[in-house]
Amino acid sequence: MYRTSVSDSEGSHIRNSLLGGVRRDGRGLLEHRVPLVTPGVVPHTDGSCSVDIGGTHVLVNLVVSVAETASGQGELRVHLDCAPSVISSYAQTLGGADNRYRKTFVSWLSNTVSKVFGAEVVAAEEQGLAEAILDDELESESEERNQNRDFPSHALAIGNGYSFVIDADVQISECMGGNVVGATAMCISSALKTVKLPHVTLHETPNGISVEVDKSRSFSGVVDWSVLPTVVVAHWTASTFLVDATFSEEASIPRFLVVASTQSGRVSHWMLQCFPSKQGIQSLGLSPVDLRSLIGDSLLVCDQLRESH
């Protein structure tokens, strides 16, 4: 069972209601729902977390390995596994249930996660659907500042070109609450903060480096996971904007801003985008003043989210 896109009349009603600062669930325009974050939800893994935001459910499992990497630093590799109902719901919002729109949604989600976390690899798929190919289906404008800077890759280096590689298996099982990007980013960050890194000893042998991994002991290095970004998604019209949109609000307001910020309040990434919609592709144009205002309000919401969990 999946959620279909809102009708023209429902979308018009939602947009008109927002002019008066009214949302169906009673929240203010800049009020984020309180997420249900459950770290360590899966036993006997290297790290895990589940996040639920109003019926959007994401689960992340982590697997840690040791490998030679091209940079000699740690890597994050993300695999997004979306339930068919999730992709069907967003495909309908984008324009239809055929594979073109299904792949567009999966590609967009992959691309966004890659840019927010600077992940080395982001693969995304639906059960029964081939791996997505990143494309330019969505109108977008973005700014990235030192991509991957907010993932502590340097702290995951072990030596002699070896580093920890963290594979994050992300399962998105429900999307009825909307804000899939926000829930996914929150779940990945929260899971990484639970990761268990083992003690590693490198031995030089005549045949090269031998790696000894001892999971009974912990890695001696210090990894500061607080540098991971907090993400807020804000949707806007010509006259108003709101954060943490529900599914109906997302479908009614196709233009949105993704903001990733650090604990210090620095913006590490922002991206303006517009989904295809029944209203057609709309201009992404925001005046510099309005863009600064929208980013500023999003940063305040990021601060509130960090305090809430």
VENUR-V463738 format. One record per helix or strand of 2 or more residues. SS is the DSSP state (helix for helix, strand for strand). FROM is the first residue (numbers start at 0). TO is the last residue. If there is no record, write none. Layout:
ss:from:to
SS:FROM:TO
SS:FROM:TO
//
This chain:
ss:from:to
helix:7:18
strand:35:38
strand:47:52
strand:55:67
strand:74:81
helix:83:93
helix:98:116
strand:120:125
strand:138:143
helix:152:155
strand:156:158
strand:161:174
helix:179:191
strand:197:204
strand:207:217
helix:224:226
strand:229:235
strand:240:242
helix:246:251
strand:254:260
strand:266:273
helix:287:307
//
